[in-house]
Amino acid sequence: MTSDRHILIVAHTRRQDSLEAAIAVCRQLIAAGLTPVLCEDEYAHIIASALDLAPIALLGDTVQQGDLELVIVLGGDGTILRAAELARGCSAPLLGVNLGHVGFLAESEREDLAATVDRALARDYLVEERMTLSVRVKVDSEVVYETWALNEATVEKASRERMLEVVIEVDGRPLSSFGCDGVVMSTPTGSTAYSFSAGGPIVWPSLDAMLLVPLSPHALFARPLVVGPDSALAVEVLDRTQGTGVLWCDGRRTHELARGSRVVVRRSPVPVRLARLSPGPFTDRLVNKFNLPVSGWRGPIDEARDK
């Protein structure tokens, strides 16, 4: 092991279980001869609880984003989304250890923490790329806001008591207009998140596609849509909307939408890279994370028959 290897630790250190897990990972990396890398917030909490920890590097100080080999994420999917934001644009994959409830993006659980770090130290993992979204807000022809999303970009009403009036567009052509609570535009990764809660389909992450799912629409035609990766989706906030809308991306980045704003979503050329410890089928992940009932299944007698 050499000290020029840089592994960033991202954790929700205001929670005691996450703080303890982060300290344990730091100790394990230091024992292996590495210098753990932390963001400023995590550094302050961890040092206050474990004064003996040394050495530790700060991201953006002695270690830059491009120096990272791996990001170990301790928490639920929200923490993984934060880590994806921190690592955006660099090649370091994210290795999630679930400390939350479902933890759909995480690769292992709290009880496997030490073994997971051992696998990370040995570089014993696969890397899977996940599609992301490029998101632009336009007013007339001017781009007034630009961001990205791993899970989804959601156009929502800003006031609970008012309906959002929108027109949805696919590949530059209008499809339907209606009143609603909002519209979710999602990746396959996000198909098990907000889009799923809104009644959208689950899309296997191996498929390159984008989803559009209306939220509580008042319309005869407002079904979820699945389009190809080269398509463009757009939601325009109509002038007849009372009040304003709001754009949320991954529940982390937000922008107010005035009447006349258009949110345009395309596939981003920059994916998020996830570290995987086993190449298990996505079906098994669905069953395990959602605790789906599969009792009574006997499987095919001849596996070749189902190929």
N, C-alpha and C positions, 0 to 999 in steps of 0.2 A: 504494500500500500504506500502511496506517495502523497505528500501534503499538497500537491498541485491539483488534486481532485476536489471539486467543489460541489457539495450537495446542499441544496437549500431545504430548510425545514419550515413548513407553513402550518400553523396550528391556531386554533381559537383559544389563546392562552388566558382569556378571562374566565374560561371554564376550568375547574380544577382537574378534571380527568384529562383534558387536552394538555394542560400545563404539565402534569406529571408525565404524560406520554412524550411530550417534546423534550423534557429533561432526560428521560431514559434514552431517547434516540441520540441526543447530544453526547451523552456519556459513552454510548456504544460506538459512535463515530470517532470520538477522541481516542478511545481505547484501541481502535484500529489504525490510528495514526493520521486521521483526517481532521481538518478544521471545519466544524459545522458552520453553515452560513445561515444568518437570520435576517429578517426585516427588523426595522427599528422598534416596532411595537412589541413583537415577540421577544426581542433582545431585552428590553426593559423589564418585562414580566419574568422572564427566565432567570436573569441575573439577580433580580430581587429575591427569588426563591432558592437559588443555588449559587451562592457567591463563589464557590470553589471551581465552577466550570471555567475552563480555559484550555486552549485558546478558542475563541469564537470570532468569526468574521461577519461584518455587516454588508448586506447587499447594497451596492451603489457606492461603497466606500473602498475597501481593499479588494472586493470581488464585484465584478460587473455581471450583468445579465448574461452576456455571451460566454462567460467563463463557466457557467453552470453545466454540470454533467447530468444531474437528476434533481427533481423536486419531490421530496417526501411530504405528503399531505396528511395531516392528522385531523380528522373531523368528518362531517357529513358532506353532502353534495355542495352545499353552500360554500364550504371552505375550499373545496376543489375548484369551484368557479372563481373564487378569489385567487387561488394559485395560478389558474389559467391566465388570469389578467396580469399577474406579476411576471409570468414567463412568456407572455405574448411576444412572438417574433424571434424567439431563440429556439434552439433545437432540443433543449432539455425536456424529456418526457416527465409526466406526472405519475407518481406512484401513490395511490390513495390507500390509507388505512382507516376503515370506518369506525368512528366513535359516535355516530349519530344514530338515526333510526333505520331508514332504508339503505342509504349510502349506495345508490345505484352505480355511481361511477367509481366507487372504491374497489380495490383489488383484494384486500384482506381485512380481517377483523382484529380487534384490540388484543385478543389472546394470542395472536400470531405475530405480534409486533416485532419481537427480537428476531424471529426467523425471517420476517420480511426485510429487515435491515441487513441481515446476513446475505440475503439474495441480492439486495441492492449493492452491497460492497463487492460481491463477486460478479457483478454485472450480469446476473443470471435472470434475465427477463426479456420478453419480447416487446416490441414497440408497435402500437396500433395507431394509425392516424384517423382522427375524427374530423369530419367536415364542419366548417363554421360559416357564419353568415356575415356578409358585408352589408351594413345598414346606413342609409343616407336619408336625411330629412331635407326636402326641398320646399321652398316657397317661391312660386312662379318657376323660374329656371335656375334659381340660386340655391346652392347647397349650403344650408345653415347649420348643419350638424352631421357628424359622421362618426360611426363607431362600429362595433362588431358584436357577435354573439355566438356562444357555443351551443346553448340550449334553444333559446327563442328570443325573438323581438316581438313585443306585445304593444299594440295600440289600445289604450283604455280610456274610458271616460274619466275626467278629472273630478267630477262631482257625483256623489252617490245618487242624488235625486234626479239627475239629468241623463238622458239617453245620448249616446254618440251616434251621429248620422254619418255613414261612410259609403264610399263606393270602392269595391275591390277590383283589381286589375291584374291580368296575367299577360305577360309579354306585350305590354303596351296597348292592350285592348280592354275596355271595360267589360266586366262580367255580371255584376249585380250591385245594387245599392240597397241599403236597409239601415234601420236603427238597431243598436246593439249595446252591450256593455263593453265590447272590444273585439279585437281580432288578434289571434296568435299566429305568428309565422315561425315555423320551427324546423330544426334539423332532425335527422333520424335519432341523434343522441337525445334531443329534447322531446322526442315523441313519448317518452316515459315520464315526463315532467308535467309542466302546466298544460301542454297540449293534450296529454292523456286525461288529466282531470276535467278538461273541457269536452271530452267525448271524441277526441281524435284517435286515429288508428296508431297502433304500435308499428314502427318501421324498423326493420333490422339494420343495425349500423353499417353493415357491409353494402347497403344500397345507398347510392348517391341520389338524394331527392330532397325536396322541400315541401313542407306541409303548411296549409292555411286552414285555421280552425276558428270560425266565428264564436263569440261568447254571448250566449243568450240573445240570439238574433230574432228580430221581428220580421220574418220574411218567409215566403214560400220556398225559395231556393237559397239555402244557406248551409249546404252540406260541407263537411271537411273536404279539402282538395289535396291531392298529392301531385306535384309536378316534377319535371326533370331538373337536373342540376344546372342546366344551361338556361333555364327560364328566369324571368324576373317577376317578382310579386310586388304589388303596390297597394297601399291603403291610403285613400284621400279623405281627409276630414272635411265634410261638406259645409257650405256656408249656412245651411239651415240648422246646424248644430247649435244648441243653446249652451254657451260656455266654451270650454276648451277641452282638449284631450291631453294625454300624456303618453310618451313612449318609454317603455322599460325594456332593457336588454339584460337578460339573465338575472333580473331582479336586482341589479347592481348599478347600472348606468341609466340615467333618466334624462328626458328632455321634454319640455312643455310643447304642446302642439296647438298652435292657433288655427282658427278656421281657414281652410285653404291649404293647409300643410299636406304634403304627400310623403309617406314613408316608403322608400323603395328598398327592397331586399333582394340581394343576389348571393350566389355562392362566393365565399371569400377564397382567395388563392392561398391563404395562410391557415393550415389546419392546426388543431390541438393534438399533441402526441401523448398517448397514454401508455404507461408501462404495464404490461400484463405478465403475471406469474405463471399462467397456464392458458393454453389455447382452447379452453372449453367452449362449447356451443352457446350461443346467445339464448337459446331456449332454456338451458339450465340456469342461466343468470336470472331470467324472468321468473322461473319457478322458485328459486331460492330467495330472491329479493322480495317478491310479492307473496311468498308463502302459498303458492297455488296448489290446490288439491290434485294430486296425480295418483292417488292410491287406486289399485286395481289394474294399473297398466302392466301388461306382461311383455310388451315389445314384440318386434317381428321375430318369427322363428328363424327365418333366413334373412340376415341383414342385407345380403346382396340383392334380395328381392326388392328392397325399398330404394336402391341406388339408381 
